[in-house]
Amino acid sequence: MGLFRQEIGIDLGTVNIIMYVRGQGIVVQEPSVIAILTHSEQPVEVGEAARQMYGRTPGEIEVVRPVREGVIADFRFTQEMLKHFINRIKGFKPLPPRVVIGVPFGVTSVERRAVREAAIEAGAGEVFLLREPLAAAMGAGLPVDTATGNLVMDIGGGTAEAAVVSMNGIVVANSVRVGGIRLDEAIQSFCRRKYNLAIGEPTAEDIKIKIGSALPLETKLVMQVQGRDQITGLPRTIELSSNEITEALQEPLSQMTACIKAVLERTPPELASDIIDRGMAMTGGTSLLRKLDEFFTKEVGIPAYIADAPMACVALGCGRALENIDLLKRTEFAS
């Protein structure tokens, strides 16, 4: 069937949209943003081109995130974004593509229906939904089809989800709507509170990437940050250190820790013993925060490690699910 239509695995994330095409690998990895004309709501740019405009546009152009906290916040713009990327990779296949999309563990039936309908409106044929923790575990190469316990922590832009996976299913899971964007907001709040400096979301993300750390670093990093002084209203530059960012991030990181602990408290004893031996796989872009694996190991007591290509794990897992679709129809695909 692959000769006649594309088979696509999609991670429809809050911050990034990643698409895997069976037989080709990852073909799209772009920001989940869209720039629109405010008077007509017509798309101007999608993906990286739209992200470049974030916080820099005149009044007639608005840059929006159509996906928030892992679920669709704006149906029409999500459809436009999916349509843009599906058309880019569809090529000349005569049939509409078969699509598997990762959805957060905690989504409602209404949110699941919105994802499916958006994909169909965007030009997909068959659409299946796969819970993101299972997709992440598959993409990370964990033996999810065996009777052993596998603990995965998937931390994206909008959500953090911990799950124990066994026999192609999720045994126990928990989800909190705390992710990379919440870390950015914590940095913005810290700068306002300590320095009376207002910074934008892109600047906060840049700080997190360049000097952010979950635990203090052996060699402190520093960074010059520009923003607007909240007292004078004028531009001002300050110097931030990695230790300050570590302090700023503690509250959202503690919520992620609580999510993992809630899962472990409900894990059957036999699977818990497997997890102690195997450790916890970390996936999602936010798992790349410095020393986050050491932070979780210290807080939870189970060795944590970052999976290979953590940002792509959900899309890879959705793609691999296409190879075993009959089995997964019986277990994890939403109806």
C-alpha positions as CSV (number, residue, x, y, z in Angstrom):
1,M,0.0,0.0,0.0
2,G,3.0,2.3,0.6
3,L,3.4,2.5,-3.2
4,F,0.1,4.3,-3.6
5,R,-0.1,6.5,-0.5
6,Q,2.1,8.0,2.2
7,E,2.0,6.6,5.8
8,I,2.8,9.4,8.3
9,G,3.4,9.4,12.0
10,I,2.8,12.9,13.5
11,D,3.8,14.4,16.8
12,L,1.5,17.4,17.0
13,G,3.2,19.2,19.8
14,T,2.7,22.5,21.5
15,V,6.1,23.8,20.5
16,N,7.1,21.7,17.5
17,I,5.3,19.5,14.9
18,I,7.4,16.5,13.8
19,M,6.4,14.2,11.0
20,Y,7.8,10.7,10.2
21,V,7.2,9.2,6.8
22,R,7.5,5.4,6.6
23,G,10.4,4.5,4.4
24,Q,11.9,8.1,4.6
25,G,12.3,8.9,8.3
26,I,11.8,12.3,9.9
27,V,10.9,14.8,7.1
28,V,9.4,17.7,9.0
29,Q,10.6,19.2,12.3
30,E,9.3,22.8,12.6
31,P,7.7,25.1,15.2
32,S,3.9,24.6,15.7
33,V,3.1,28.3,15.0
34,I,1.2,30.1,12.2
35,A,1.2,33.7,11.2
36,I,-2.1,35.1,10.2
37,L,-3.6,38.4,8.9
38,T,-5.7,39.7,11.8
39,H,-8.4,41.3,9.6
40,S,-9.1,38.2,7.4
41,E,-7.5,35.4,9.5
42,Q,-5.7,34.1,6.4
43,P,-2.4,32.3,6.9
44,V,0.8,34.2,6.0
45,E,3.5,31.9,7.1
46,V,3.7,28.5,8.9
47,G,6.4,26.8,10.9
48,E,9.9,28.2,11.2
49,A,9.1,31.3,9.0
50,A,6.2,32.1,11.4
51,R,8.4,31.6,14.5
52,Q,10.9,34.2,13.2
53,M,8.0,36.7,13.3
54,Y,7.1,35.9,16.9
55,G,6.9,39.1,19.0
56,R,8.1,41.2,16.0
57,T,5.0,41.7,13.9
58,P,3.0,44.9,13.1
59,G,-0.6,45.0,14.2
60,E,-2.1,43.5,11.1
61,I,-0.1,40.2,11.5
62,E,-0.5,37.9,14.5
63,V,1.6,34.8,15.3
64,V,-0.4,32.1,17.2
65,R,0.2,28.7,18.6
66,P,-2.9,26.6,17.5
67,V,-1.9,23.8,19.9
68,R,-1.8,24.5,23.6
69,E,-0.8,22.1,26.4
70,G,-0.8,19.2,23.9
71,V,-4.4,19.8,22.6
72,I,-6.0,21.8,19.9
73,A,-6.7,25.4,21.0
74,D,-7.7,26.7,17.5
75,F,-9.3,24.1,15.2
76,R,-9.0,26.1,12.0
77,F,-5.4,27.1,12.4
78,T,-4.4,23.6,13.4
79,Q,-6.1,22.3,10.2
80,E,-4.2,24.9,8.1
81,M,-0.9,24.0,9.7
82,L,-1.4,20.2,9.2
83,K,-2.6,20.8,5.6
84,H,0.5,22.8,4.8
85,F,2.9,20.1,6.0
86,I,0.9,17.1,4.7
87,N,0.8,18.7,1.3
88,R,4.5,19.4,1.4
89,I,5.3,15.7,1.9
90,K,2.4,14.0,0.1
91,G,4.0,14.2,-3.3
92,F,2.1,12.5,-6.2
93,K,0.6,9.6,-4.3
94,P,-2.9,9.0,-5.6
95,L,-4.5,8.2,-2.2
96,P,-4.8,10.4,0.8
97,P,-2.1,9.4,3.4
98,R,-2.7,7.1,6.4
99,V,-1.8,9.0,9.5
100,V,-1.1,8.1,13.1
101,I,-1.1,11.1,15.5
102,G,0.2,11.1,19.1
103,V,-2.2,12.6,21.7
104,P,-1.6,13.2,25.4
105,F,-2.6,10.5,27.8
106,G,-5.1,12.8,29.6
107,V,-7.1,14.1,26.6
108,T,-10.9,14.0,26.6
109,S,-13.0,12.4,23.9
110,V,-13.8,15.9,22.6
111,E,-10.1,16.7,22.3
112,R,-9.5,13.4,20.5
113,R,-12.3,14.1,18.1
114,A,-10.9,17.6,17.3
115,V,-7.5,16.1,16.5
116,R,-9.0,13.5,14.2
117,E,-11.3,15.9,12.4
118,A,-8.5,18.4,11.9
119,A,-6.3,15.8,10.3
120,I,-9.1,14.6,8.0
121,E,-10.0,18.2,7.0
122,A,-6.3,18.7,6.3
123,G,-6.3,15.9,3.7
124,A,-5.5,12.7,5.6
125,G,-7.4,9.5,4.8
126,E,-7.4,7.0,7.6
127,V,-6.5,8.7,11.0
128,F,-5.5,6.8,14.1
129,L,-4.6,8.3,17.5
130,L,-1.9,6.8,19.7
131,R,-1.3,7.9,23.3
132,E,2.0,9.8,23.5
133,P,3.6,7.9,26.3
134,L,3.3,4.6,24.4
135,A,4.4,6.3,21.2
136,A,7.4,7.8,23.0
137,A,8.3,4.4,24.5
138,M,8.1,2.8,21.1
139,G,10.2,5.6,19.5
140,A,12.8,5.2,22.2
141,G,13.2,1.6,21.4
142,L,11.9,0.2,24.6
143,P,10.6,-3.5,24.5
144,V,6.9,-2.4,24.9
145,D,5.7,-5.7,23.4
146,T,7.1,-7.8,26.3
147,A,5.7,-8.5,29.7
148,T,8.3,-6.3,31.4
149,G,7.7,-2.9,32.9
150,N,9.1,0.1,31.1
151,L,8.9,3.6,32.6
152,V,8.9,6.5,30.2
153,M,8.8,10.3,31.0
154,D,7.8,12.3,28.0
155,I,8.3,16.1,28.5
156,G,7.1,18.3,25.7
157,G,6.3,22.0,25.3
158,G,2.9,21.8,26.9
159,T,2.7,18.6,29.0
160,A,4.8,16.1,31.0
161,E,3.6,12.5,31.1
162,A,4.9,9.6,33.0
163,A,3.8,6.1,32.1
164,V,4.5,2.4,32.8
165,V,4.2,0.5,29.5
166,S,4.0,-3.3,29.1
167,M,2.5,-5.7,26.5
168,N,1.8,-2.9,24.0
169,G,-0.3,-1.0,26.6
170,I,-0.2,1.6,29.3
171,V,-0.5,0.0,32.7
172,V,-0.5,3.2,34.7
173,A,0.1,6.8,33.7
174,N,-0.2,10.4,34.9
175,S,-0.1,13.7,33.1
176,V,0.5,17.3,34.1
177,R,0.1,20.3,31.9
178,V,3.6,21.5,32.7
179,G,6.3,21.5,30.0
180,G,8.9,23.6,28.2
181,I,6.6,26.6,27.9
182,R,5.9,26.6,31.7
183,L,9.7,26.6,32.2
184,D,9.9,29.7,29.9
185,E,7.2,31.4,31.9
186,A,9.0,30.7,35.1
187,I,12.1,32.4,33.7
188,Q,10.1,35.4,32.6
189,S,8.5,35.6,36.1
190,F,11.9,35.4,37.8
191,C,13.3,38.3,35.7
192,R,10.3,40.4,36.5
193,R,10.4,39.6,40.2
194,K,14.2,40.0,40.8
195,Y,15.3,42.5,38.2
196,N,12.0,44.3,37.2
197,L,12.9,43.3,33.6
198,A,10.2,42.2,31.1
199,I,11.4,39.7,28.5
200,G,9.5,37.9,25.7
201,E,8.8,34.2,25.4
202,P,11.5,33.7,22.7
203,T,14.1,35.4,24.9
204,A,13.1,33.2,27.9
205,E,13.4,30.1,25.7
206,D,16.9,31.2,24.5
207,I,18.0,31.6,28.2
208,K,16.7,28.1,29.0
209,I,18.6,26.6,26.1
210,K,21.8,28.4,26.6
211,I,22.3,28.5,30.4
212,G,19.3,26.6,31.9
213,S,20.0,23.7,34.3
214,A,17.9,21.6,36.7
215,L,20.8,21.4,39.2
216,P,23.7,23.7,39.8
217,L,26.5,23.4,37.3
218,E,30.1,22.7,38.3
219,T,31.1,25.7,36.1
220,K,28.6,28.5,36.3
221,L,27.3,29.8,32.9
222,V,26.4,33.5,32.4
223,M,24.4,35.3,29.7
224,Q,23.7,38.9,28.8
225,V,19.9,39.4,28.5
226,Q,18.1,42.4,27.0
227,G,14.6,43.4,28.0
228,R,12.4,46.4,29.0
229,D,12.8,47.9,32.4
230,Q,9.3,47.8,34.1
231,I,10.0,51.0,36.1
232,T,11.5,53.3,33.4
233,G,10.0,51.6,30.4
234,L,13.4,51.8,28.7
235,P,15.6,49.0,27.3
236,R,18.0,47.5,29.7
237,T,20.6,44.7,29.8
238,I,21.3,42.4,32.8
239,E,23.6,39.4,33.4
240,L,21.9,36.1,34.4
241,S,23.7,33.0,35.7
242,S,22.8,29.4,35.3
243,N,22.4,29.1,39.1
244,E,19.7,31.8,39.0
245,I,17.8,29.9,36.3
246,T,18.1,26.7,38.3
247,E,16.4,28.5,41.2
248,A,13.7,29.9,38.8
249,L,12.8,26.4,37.4
250,Q,12.4,24.5,40.7
251,E,8.6,24.9,41.0
252,P,7.6,23.5,37.6
253,L,10.3,20.8,37.9
254,S,8.8,19.7,41.3
255,Q,5.4,19.3,39.6
256,M,7.0,17.0,37.0
257,T,8.6,15.0,39.9
258,A,5.2,14.7,41.6
259,C,3.8,13.3,38.3
260,I,6.5,10.5,38.2
261,K,6.0,9.7,41.9
262,A,2.2,9.4,41.4
263,V,2.8,6.8,38.7
264,L,5.3,4.8,40.7
265,E,2.9,4.7,43.7
266,R,0.3,2.9,41.6
267,T,2.7,0.6,39.7
268,P,2.2,-3.2,40.4
269,P,5.2,-4.6,42.4
270,E,6.4,-7.0,39.7
271,L,6.6,-4.1,37.2
272,A,8.2,-1.9,39.8
273,S,11.1,-4.3,40.2
274,D,11.6,-4.2,36.4
275,I,11.7,-0.4,36.5
276,I,14.4,-0.4,39.2
277,D,16.6,-2.5,37.0
278,R,15.8,-0.7,33.7
279,G,15.5,2.9,34.9
280,M,13.4,5.6,33.4
281,A,13.7,6.7,29.7
282,M,13.3,10.5,29.2
283,T,11.9,11.7,25.9
284,G,10.6,15.0,24.5
285,G,12.5,18.2,23.8
286,T,12.4,19.5,27.3
287,S,14.3,16.4,28.5
288,L,17.4,18.0,27.0
289,L,17.5,20.6,29.8
290,R,20.9,20.3,31.5
291,K,21.1,17.8,34.4
292,L,17.4,17.0,34.3
293,D,18.2,13.3,34.2
294,E,20.4,13.7,37.4
295,F,17.6,15.8,39.0
296,F,15.0,13.1,38.5
297,T,17.4,10.3,39.6
298,K,18.0,12.3,42.8
299,E,14.4,13.1,43.5
300,V,12.7,9.8,42.6
301,G,15.5,7.3,43.3
302,I,15.3,5.6,39.9
303,P,18.1,6.0,37.4
304,A,16.9,8.3,34.6
305,Y,18.5,8.5,31.1
306,I,17.8,10.5,28.0
307,A,16.6,8.4,25.0
308,D,18.3,8.7,21.6
309,A,16.8,11.6,19.5
310,P,14.4,12.5,22.4
311,M,12.6,15.2,20.4
312,A,11.6,12.7,17.6
313,C,10.6,9.8,19.8
314,V,6.8,10.3,19.6
315,A,6.8,10.8,15.8
316,L,9.1,7.7,15.4
317,G,6.8,5.7,17.7
318,C,3.7,6.7,15.6
319,G,5.6,5.7,12.5
320,R,6.6,2.4,13.9
321,A,3.0,1.8,15.0
322,L,2.1,1.8,11.3
323,E,4.0,-1.4,10.9
324,N,1.9,-3.2,13.6
325,I,-1.4,-1.4,13.1
326,D,-3.7,-4.4,13.6
327,L,-2.3,-5.2,17.0
328,L,-2.4,-1.6,18.1
329,K,-6.0,-1.2,16.9
330,R,-6.9,-3.7,19.6
331,T,-5.0,-2.0,22.4
332,E,-4.1,1.7,22.2
333,F,-5.7,3.5,19.3
334,A,-8.6,5.7,20.2
335,S,-11.8,4.7,18.6
